[in-house]
Amino acid sequence: MIEDKSVFTVLARQFVEQLKNKQHINIKPAKARELLSLMVGAKSHNSLISLLPKPAEDWLDSEALDTLAFKGT
């Protein structure tokens, strides 16, 4: 469950670190927040924040996992 903005911020920070460590891709935290928000159907980061709390199932049911799946490495 993504309960509030602080939990989502931690998730986005972890996402940035994973991209950096595993894929050698550097993106800014603000961009990560926007991308993650769009992937679960929100129009923007602010839109997602207004929809919180959001169940984890929404993340699993979205196309986010397929979109973020990196092939190769």
C-alpha positions, 0 to 999 in steps of 0.5 A: 500500500502506498499510503502517502507522499512520503512512502511514494517518495521513498519508492521513487528514490529506490526506483532511481537507485535501481536504475542507476545500479542495475541499468546504469541509467541516471534520471532525476527523482522528479522524473522518476516520480512522474514516470511512476505516476503515469504508469499507474494511470495518474495524469501526473505526480500531483494527481497520484498524490491526490489519489493516495492511498493506492493499493499495491495491487494497482501497481501490479495490475498496471502495465508498469512492470512490463514497461519497466522490464529491461531485457538483456543485462 
